Amino acid sequence: MSLFRRMVAVMGMAVIAATAGCAVNPVSGQSELSLLSEQQEITIGRQEHPKIIDAYGVYDDPRLQAYVQRIGEKLAAKSHRSDLIYRFTVLDSSEVNAFALPGGYIYITRGLLAYLNSEDELAAVLGHEIGHVTARHSVRQISASTAANLGYTLGALLVPELQNRGVSDLFNTLSTALLRGYGREHELEADRLGAQYLAGTGRNPEAMLDVVGVLKNQEQFEIQLAKEENREPRVYHGVFATHPDNDERLKTVVRQAQTLPGGQRVSQKGLFLRRLDGLIFGASASEGTLRGSAFFHQDLDFALQFPEGWRVENRPDRLIAVSPDQSAALQVSVADRNKRVSPKRFLRERLNLDMIQGGEPLKVNGLDGYTALASAGTGAGARNARVAVLYKGSQAFVFLGTSQKVGGLKAHDADFSRTIRTLHALSEGERKLAEPLKLDIIEARGGTTFRELAADSRIHHHPEEQLRLLNARYPRGEPVPGERLKTVQ
């Protein structure tokens, strides 16, 4: 068969497959394109759930987990797919996010929980995610993407000439939705459904507007921080992120839900905040904590002192400290030692460094190591880098200091070397500093101000602004005597 005739056959098969893949949407009752059955949808959620848990971890608080599950189940019982078994999980992540997998797997991070101020706000987040599940948004997105590429996918299988162009991965569509949200229309539909489910359980749909306000305030604060630190803002892309300020469409959805029976009760703030007392805020013990320019890691039992004024990013697999002018960076990572080799040999073999110069052994706070200069890049763009390794038990702490400027290493090498030489095991006094920050719920007295609370807080940067964000008082609000407040200790 010629290439042309095979392509015609492929196009015909694509049309047949797309026409056959229809199902009735549980929310609208209308027939729509669906290339995944409900059982396949549930299977996706069941298979992907362990990957989410592996990536984020489950927050270790069974009572809080059970509380969120109870709130979610009451909402799901009023949903368009009440026959599904829903699983609600609090993830051990400081990210501010919530999302859902197909088939009823719904997640909220402790990072988002920390900024909520009522049970209705929690219900608003969960209800929105339930809406994505009941309307089968992930399935609809996958189906639309698949239909657009179905002819090409079949072609890649049946026409070898096309295979080297690659075939899109279905689950890239799902991943994008989890990280960045769905399209504007799907998000608004999830809002409408979530507001209905809130009203159906006797909750106030206005809480959805309150959550949007919390997240928009965080966005303003992040933009302010990014400007101060001379970097791009890391703007949040999850639940409710598509809403502009004063979103009239969302307000309309909320007003419509308020006319439904039972949607007026307001949950008590104090009772909800007691559920959050002791919640970890920011990095966990397994991630390490930053106090000013000092970093402490409880689980790995080490501390480091970075140069004053450098911005430190605590990433899952490394620390990155960036100079104030952003021209230099020091990266710190931890690797397992598998053979008893010298630190010098470790640098050469594990890091594939053949061209090192000016090397010397290190003895830092009882730890053996080696440091040298290595070449990074080639030709006119070649740069020197400061590399070092320090052994601590069965682990190797690896340092890589680089500069973007030609000759820039000379200006920053002293900073790199000083930082390397601060690595040490935690002292008894430092173990307290290595403990994660936690929410502490207090009652505001007459005259209590966020400036006063910030002075006693363990938040190391912009504590006053962050306390206002936590308590829905950003940017200039103050406590009301007698109200329950979140502080960080």
C-alpha positions as CSV (number, residue, x, y, z in Angstrom):
1,M,0.0,0.0,0.0
2,S,1.4,3.5,-0.9
3,L,2.1,6.1,1.8
4,F,-0.8,8.2,0.5
5,R,-3.3,5.3,0.7
6,R,-2.1,4.3,4.2
7,M,-2.6,7.9,5.4
8,V,-6.2,7.9,4.0
9,A,-6.8,4.7,5.9
10,V,-5.4,6.2,9.1
11,M,-7.6,9.3,8.7
12,G,-10.7,7.0,8.3
13,M,-9.8,5.1,11.4
14,A,-9.3,8.3,13.4
15,V,-12.8,9.5,12.4
16,I,-14.3,6.1,13.4
17,A,-12.5,6.1,16.8
18,A,-13.5,9.6,17.6
19,T,-17.1,9.0,16.7
20,A,-17.3,5.9,18.8
21,G,-15.8,7.6,21.9
22,C,-18.8,9.3,23.4
23,A,-20.3,9.3,26.9
24,V,-22.9,11.2,28.9
25,N,-21.4,13.8,31.2
26,P,-22.6,13.3,34.8
27,V,-23.0,17.0,35.4
28,S,-24.5,18.3,32.1
29,G,-26.4,15.1,31.1
30,Q,-25.2,15.8,27.6
31,S,-23.3,13.4,25.3
32,E,-19.7,14.4,24.7
33,L,-16.4,13.0,23.3
34,S,-14.8,10.7,25.8
35,L,-12.1,8.2,24.8
36,L,-11.8,6.9,28.4
37,S,-14.5,4.9,30.2
38,E,-15.2,5.6,33.9
39,Q,-13.3,2.4,34.8
40,Q,-10.3,3.7,32.9
41,E,-10.6,7.0,34.6
42,I,-10.6,5.4,38.0
43,T,-7.7,3.2,37.0
44,I,-5.6,6.3,36.1
45,G,-6.3,7.8,39.5
46,R,-5.4,4.5,41.3
47,Q,-2.2,4.1,39.3
48,E,-1.0,7.8,39.7
49,H,-2.0,8.2,43.4
50,P,1.2,6.4,44.7
51,K,3.3,8.6,42.5
52,I,1.8,11.7,44.0
53,I,2.4,10.3,47.5
54,D,6.0,9.4,46.6
55,A,6.6,12.9,45.2
56,Y,5.1,14.9,48.1
57,G,4.6,12.6,51.1
58,V,1.6,12.4,53.4
59,Y,1.5,14.9,56.2
60,D,2.0,13.0,59.5
61,D,-1.1,14.1,61.4
62,P,-3.8,11.4,61.4
63,R,-6.4,13.6,63.2
64,L,-6.0,16.4,60.6
65,Q,-6.1,13.9,57.7
66,A,-9.4,12.4,59.2
67,Y,-10.8,15.9,59.6
68,V,-10.2,16.9,56.0
69,Q,-11.6,13.5,54.8
70,R,-14.8,14.1,56.8
71,I,-15.3,17.6,55.3
72,G,-14.6,16.3,51.8
73,E,-16.9,13.3,52.1
74,K,-19.9,15.5,53.1
75,L,-19.3,17.7,50.1
76,A,-18.9,14.6,47.8
77,A,-22.1,13.1,49.1
78,K,-23.9,16.2,47.6
79,S,-22.1,16.0,44.3
80,H,-23.1,14.7,40.8
81,R,-21.0,11.6,41.3
82,S,-21.7,10.6,44.9
83,D,-21.2,6.9,44.0
84,L,-17.5,7.4,43.7
85,I,-15.3,6.7,46.7
86,Y,-13.3,9.9,47.3
87,R,-9.9,10.0,49.0
88,F,-8.8,13.3,50.4
89,T,-5.1,13.6,51.3
90,V,-3.1,16.4,53.0
91,L,0.3,16.4,51.4
92,D,3.5,17.2,53.3
93,S,4.4,20.2,51.1
94,S,4.9,23.9,51.7
95,E,3.6,24.6,48.2
96,V,0.3,26.4,48.2
97,N,-1.8,24.1,46.1
98,A,-4.7,21.7,45.7
99,F,-5.5,19.4,42.8
100,A,-7.4,16.2,41.9
101,L,-6.7,13.0,40.0
102,P,-9.4,11.3,37.9
103,G,-11.6,9.0,39.8
104,G,-11.9,10.8,43.1
105,Y,-8.3,11.3,44.4
106,I,-8.1,14.9,45.8
107,Y,-5.1,16.6,47.5
108,I,-4.5,19.7,49.5
109,T,-1.1,20.7,50.7
110,R,-0.3,21.8,54.3
111,G,1.1,24.9,52.6
112,L,-2.4,25.9,51.4
113,L,-4.1,24.8,54.7
114,A,-1.9,27.2,56.6
115,Y,-3.4,30.2,54.8
116,L,-7.1,29.2,55.2
117,N,-9.1,30.8,58.1
118,S,-12.3,28.9,58.2
119,E,-13.8,25.5,57.6
120,D,-15.9,27.0,54.8
121,E,-12.7,28.1,53.1
122,L,-11.4,24.5,53.3
123,A,-14.7,23.3,52.0
124,A,-14.5,25.8,49.1
125,V,-11.1,24.4,48.0
126,L,-12.2,20.8,48.3
127,G,-15.5,21.5,46.6
128,H,-13.8,23.1,43.6
129,E,-11.6,20.0,43.2
130,I,-14.6,17.7,43.5
131,G,-16.1,19.8,40.7
132,H,-13.2,18.9,38.5
133,V,-13.8,15.2,39.2
134,T,-17.6,15.2,38.8
135,A,-17.4,17.1,35.5
136,R,-14.6,14.7,34.3
137,H,-12.4,17.7,33.3
138,S,-9.2,15.7,33.2
139,V,-10.9,13.0,31.0
140,R,-12.3,15.7,28.7
141,Q,-9.0,17.4,28.4
142,I,-7.2,14.1,27.6
143,S,-10.0,13.1,25.1
144,A,-9.7,16.5,23.3
145,S,-6.0,16.2,23.1
146,T,-6.1,12.6,22.0
147,A,-8.7,13.3,19.3
148,A,-6.6,16.1,17.9
149,N,-3.6,13.8,17.7
150,L,-5.4,10.5,17.1
151,G,-4.8,10.4,13.3
152,Y,-1.1,11.2,13.9
153,T,-0.8,8.6,16.6
154,L,-2.3,5.9,14.5
155,G,-0.2,7.1,11.7
156,A,3.0,6.7,13.7
157,L,2.0,3.0,14.4
158,L,0.9,2.2,10.8
159,V,3.2,4.5,8.8
160,P,6.8,3.9,9.9
161,E,7.9,7.1,8.1
162,L,6.2,9.1,10.8
163,Q,7.6,7.4,13.8
164,N,10.8,9.5,14.2
165,R,8.6,12.6,14.7
166,G,7.5,11.2,18.1
167,V,4.0,10.7,19.6
168,S,2.6,13.0,22.3
169,D,2.3,11.5,25.7
170,L,-1.4,11.4,26.9
171,F,-0.4,12.0,30.5
172,N,1.4,15.2,29.7
173,T,-2.0,16.7,29.4
174,L,-3.0,15.4,32.8
175,S,0.3,16.7,34.4
176,T,-0.2,20.2,32.9
177,A,-3.7,20.3,34.4
178,L,-2.5,19.3,37.8
179,L,0.3,21.9,37.9
180,R,-1.3,24.9,36.1
181,G,-5.0,24.3,36.3
182,Y,-7.5,23.7,33.5
183,G,-8.8,26.1,31.0
184,R,-10.9,29.1,32.1
185,E,-14.2,27.5,31.2
186,H,-13.5,24.3,33.1
187,E,-12.3,26.3,36.1
188,L,-15.5,28.3,36.2
189,E,-17.5,25.2,35.9
190,A,-15.6,23.7,38.9
191,D,-16.4,27.0,40.8
192,R,-20.1,26.7,40.0
193,L,-20.2,23.0,41.1
194,G,-18.1,23.7,44.2
195,A,-20.4,26.5,45.2
196,Q,-23.4,24.2,44.8
197,Y,-21.8,21.5,46.9
198,L,-21.1,24.1,49.6
199,A,-24.6,25.3,49.7
200,G,-25.9,21.7,49.7
201,T,-24.0,21.0,52.9
202,G,-25.2,24.2,54.6
203,R,-22.0,26.2,54.0
204,N,-21.6,29.7,52.7
205,P,-20.5,29.8,49.0
206,E,-19.0,33.3,49.7
207,A,-16.0,31.3,51.1
208,M,-14.9,30.8,47.5
209,L,-14.3,34.5,47.1
210,D,-12.4,34.6,50.4
211,V,-10.0,31.9,49.2
212,V,-9.4,33.8,45.9
213,G,-8.6,36.9,48.0
214,V,-6.1,35.0,50.1
215,L,-4.3,33.7,47.0
216,K,-4.3,37.0,45.2
217,N,-2.7,38.6,48.2
218,Q,0.0,36.0,48.2
219,E,0.6,36.7,44.5
220,Q,1.1,40.4,45.3
221,F,3.5,39.5,48.0
222,E,5.5,37.2,45.7
223,I,5.8,39.9,43.1
224,Q,7.1,42.3,45.8
225,L,9.7,39.7,46.9
226,A,10.8,39.0,43.4
227,K,11.4,42.6,42.7
228,E,13.4,43.0,45.9
229,E,15.5,39.9,45.0
230,N,15.9,40.8,41.3
231,R,14.3,37.6,40.0
232,E,11.2,36.5,38.1
233,P,8.1,36.0,40.4
234,R,7.1,32.4,41.0
235,V,3.4,33.0,40.5
236,Y,1.0,30.4,41.8
237,H,-0.8,28.4,39.1
238,G,-3.2,26.1,40.9
239,V,-6.7,26.2,42.3
240,F,-8.5,29.5,41.6
241,A,-5.4,30.9,39.9
242,T,-7.3,31.8,36.7
243,H,-9.5,34.3,38.5
244,P,-8.7,38.0,38.0
245,D,-9.4,40.5,40.9
246,N,-13.1,41.3,41.3
247,D,-14.1,38.4,39.0
248,E,-17.7,39.1,38.2
249,R,-18.3,35.7,36.7
250,L,-17.2,34.0,39.9
251,K,-19.4,36.4,41.9
252,T,-22.3,35.5,39.8
253,V,-21.7,31.8,40.4
254,V,-21.6,32.4,44.1
255,R,-24.8,34.5,44.2
256,Q,-26.6,31.8,42.3
257,A,-25.5,29.1,44.8
258,Q,-26.6,31.3,47.7
259,T,-30.2,31.0,46.5
260,L,-30.0,27.2,47.0
261,P,-31.4,25.8,50.3
262,G,-29.1,25.9,53.3
263,G,-26.2,27.8,51.8
264,Q,-25.9,30.6,54.4
265,R,-24.3,29.1,57.6
266,V,-20.9,30.6,58.5
267,S,-18.4,28.3,60.1
268,Q,-16.7,29.4,63.3
269,K,-13.1,30.6,62.8
270,G,-11.8,29.6,66.2
271,L,-12.8,26.0,66.0
272,F,-11.1,25.6,62.6
273,L,-7.9,27.3,63.7
274,R,-7.6,24.9,66.6
275,R,-7.3,22.2,64.0
276,L,-4.3,24.0,62.6
277,D,-2.5,24.5,65.9
278,G,1.0,23.0,65.5
279,L,0.8,22.7,61.7
280,I,4.3,22.8,60.1
281,F,4.8,26.0,58.3
282,G,7.4,26.2,55.5
283,A,10.1,23.6,55.2
284,S,9.8,20.3,57.1
285,A,12.5,18.6,59.2
286,S,13.3,16.4,56.2
287,E,13.9,19.5,54.0
288,G,15.9,21.6,56.4
289,T,15.3,25.1,57.7
290,L,16.8,28.5,56.9
291,R,17.4,31.0,59.6
292,G,18.7,34.2,58.1
293,S,21.8,33.1,56.2
294,A,22.3,29.9,58.2
295,F,20.9,26.5,57.1
296,F,20.1,23.7,59.5
297,H,19.1,20.1,58.7
298,Q,17.8,17.9,61.5
299,D,17.5,14.6,59.6
300,L,21.0,14.9,58.0
301,D,22.5,16.5,61.1
302,F,24.4,19.4,59.6
303,A,24.6,23.2,59.5
304,L,26.0,25.6,57.0
305,Q,26.6,29.4,57.1
306,F,26.1,31.2,53.7
307,P,27.4,34.7,53.0
308,E,25.2,37.5,54.3
309,G,22.9,38.9,51.7
310,W,22.9,35.9,49.5
311,R,19.6,34.4,48.5
312,V,19.3,30.7,49.4
313,E,16.9,28.4,47.6
314,N,16.1,25.1,49.3
315,R,15.3,22.7,46.5
316,P,14.4,19.0,46.9
317,D,17.8,17.8,45.8
318,R,20.1,20.7,46.5
319,L,20.8,24.1,48.1
320,I,21.5,27.0,45.8
321,A,22.9,30.3,47.1
322,V,22.9,33.2,44.7
323,S,25.0,36.4,45.2
324,P,23.2,39.7,45.5
325,D,24.1,40.7,42.0
326,Q,23.1,37.3,40.7
327,S,26.5,36.8,39.0
328,A,27.6,33.9,41.2
329,A,26.0,30.8,42.7
330,L,27.1,28.1,45.1
331,Q,25.4,24.7,44.9
332,V,25.4,22.2,47.7
333,S,24.2,18.6,47.3
334,V,24.6,15.3,49.3
335,A,25.6,12.0,47.7
336,D,25.9,8.5,49.2
337,R,29.4,7.1,49.5
338,N,29.6,3.6,48.1
339,K,33.4,3.0,48.2
340,R,36.2,3.9,50.5
341,V,38.1,6.2,48.2
342,S,39.9,9.4,48.9
343,P,38.0,12.7,48.6
344,K,40.3,13.7,45.7
345,R,39.4,10.5,43.9
346,F,35.7,10.9,44.6
347,L,35.8,14.3,42.9
348,R,37.5,12.9,39.9
349,E,35.4,9.7,39.5
350,R,31.9,10.6,40.8
351,L,31.9,14.1,39.3
352,N,33.8,13.2,36.1
353,L,36.3,15.9,36.7
354,D,39.5,15.2,34.8
355,M,40.8,18.8,34.7
356,I,41.3,20.0,38.2
357,Q,44.0,22.3,39.5
358,G,45.3,23.9,42.6
359,G,43.8,21.1,44.7
360,E,44.4,20.7,48.4
361,P,43.1,18.4,51.2
362,L,40.5,19.8,53.6
363,K,40.0,19.2,57.3
364,V,36.8,21.0,58.3
365,N,35.4,20.6,61.8
366,G,36.7,17.0,62.0
367,L,35.5,16.2,58.4
368,D,37.9,15.1,55.7
369,G,37.6,16.5,52.2
370,Y,39.3,18.0,49.2
371,T,38.9,21.2,47.2
372,A,40.2,22.3,43.8
373,L,39.4,24.5,40.8
374,A,37.8,22.8,37.8
375,S,37.0,24.1,34.3
376,A,33.4,24.6,33.3
377,G,32.5,25.1,29.6
378,T,34.8,25.3,26.6
379,G,36.4,27.9,24.4
380,A,35.8,31.6,25.0
381,G,32.9,30.8,27.3
382,A,35.0,28.6,29.6
383,R,34.8,29.4,33.3
384,N,36.6,28.1,36.4
385,A,34.6,26.7,39.2
386,R,35.3,26.0,42.8
387,V,34.6,22.3,43.7
388,A,34.9,20.6,47.0
389,V,33.7,17.5,48.8
390,L,33.5,16.8,52.5
391,Y,32.9,13.4,54.0
392,K,30.4,13.0,56.8
393,G,29.8,9.4,57.7
394,S,28.6,7.5,54.7
395,Q,27.6,10.7,52.9
396,A,29.6,13.2,50.7
397,F,28.7,16.9,50.7
398,V,29.5,18.3,47.3
399,F,30.0,22.0,46.6
400,L,30.1,23.7,43.2
401,G,30.7,27.4,43.1
402,T,30.5,29.2,39.7
403,S,30.3,32.7,38.3
404,Q,28.7,33.9,35.0
405,K,31.4,36.5,34.4
406,V,34.7,35.8,32.9
407,G,37.2,36.0,35.8
408,G,34.2,36.2,38.2
409,L,35.4,33.3,40.3
410,K,38.2,35.4,41.7
411,A,35.7,37.9,43.2
412,H,33.6,35.2,44.9
413,D,36.0,32.4,45.6
414,A,36.7,33.6,49.2
415,D,32.9,33.5,49.8
416,F,32.7,29.9,48.4
417,S,35.7,28.7,50.5
418,R,34.3,30.3,53.7
419,T,31.0,28.7,53.2
420,I,32.5,25.3,52.6
421,R,34.5,25.5,55.8
422,T,31.4,26.2,57.9
423,L,29.9,22.7,57.4
424,H,29.5,20.9,60.8
425,A,27.3,18.6,62.7
426,L,24.5,20.2,64.7
427,S,25.3,21.3,68.2
428,E,22.7,20.8,70.9
429,G,21.7,24.5,70.7
430,E,21.3,24.3,66.9
431,R,19.0,21.3,67.1
432,K,16.3,23.7,68.3
433,L,17.0,25.9,65.3
434,A,16.7,22.9,63.0
435,E,13.1,22.2,64.1
436,P,10.5,23.2,61.6
437,L,8.4,26.3,62.1
438,K,4.9,25.6,63.4
439,L,1.6,27.5,63.6
440,D,0.7,28.7,67.1
441,I,-2.8,29.9,67.7
442,I,-3.2,32.7,70.2
443,E,-5.9,35.2,71.2
444,A,-5.3,38.8,70.3
445,R,-5.2,41.2,73.3
446,G,-6.2,44.9,73.2
447,G,-3.3,46.7,71.4
448,T,-1.8,43.6,69.8
449,T,-0.2,44.5,66.5
450,F,1.4,42.4,63.8
451,R,4.6,44.3,64.3
452,E,4.7,43.1,67.9
453,L,3.9,39.5,66.9
454,A,6.5,39.6,64.1
455,A,9.2,40.6,66.7
456,D,8.6,37.3,68.5
457,S,8.1,35.2,65.4
458,R,10.7,32.7,64.1
459,I,9.9,33.7,60.5
460,H,13.2,35.0,59.2
461,H,12.2,37.3,56.4
462,H,9.3,39.7,56.1
463,P,7.6,38.3,59.3
464,E,5.0,41.1,59.6
465,E,3.8,40.7,56.0
466,Q,3.7,36.9,56.3
467,L,1.7,37.1,59.5
468,R,-0.8,39.4,57.8
469,L,-1.1,36.9,54.9
470,L,-1.7,34.0,57.3
471,N,-4.5,35.9,59.0
472,A,-6.1,37.5,55.9
473,R,-5.0,41.0,57.0
474,Y,-2.6,41.7,54.1
475,P,-1.4,44.3,53.4
476,R,-2.1,46.7,56.3
477,G,-4.8,45.1,58.5
478,E,-4.4,44.7,62.3
479,P,-5.7,42.2,64.8
480,V,-9.1,42.6,66.5
481,P,-9.0,42.2,70.3
482,G,-10.4,38.8,71.3
483,E,-10.0,37.1,67.9
484,R,-7.9,33.9,67.3
485,L,-4.7,34.5,65.4
486,K,-2.1,32.4,63.7
487,T,1.5,33.1,64.8
488,V,4.6,31.1,63.8
489,Q,7.0,29.7,66.4
